[in-house]
Amino acid sequence: MLIGYARCSTDAQDLTAQRDALIALGVTPERIYVDHGLTGTNRDRPGSREALAACRAGDTLVVAKLDRLARSLP
């Protein structure tokens, strides 16, 4: 199963492009988890936590761009 995650850093930004990209990659809308208005430096991202918790063995976590998941490895 595909699990999607989208994030935007400010409340003024729109998630539509990321959602559309995830849907185009085969993620169903109900399997897309989001964080809206949370920067990459904010480590408390409930949408990210929910997306990872939804993943089971054999599932794939999908992001439209890698920087939406994390800013750096640490």
Number of C-alpha atoms within 10 A of each C-alpha: 14 17 23 30 26 25 28 18 16 12 11 9 11 14 15 10 11 21 23 14 17 24 16 11 14 14 22 15 13 8 16 22 20 22 21 18 16 17 17 17 11 10 11 12 17 14 17 21 15 14 19 16 9 15 15 11 6 8 11 14 18 20 21 20 14 10 11 18 16 16 11 9 4 4
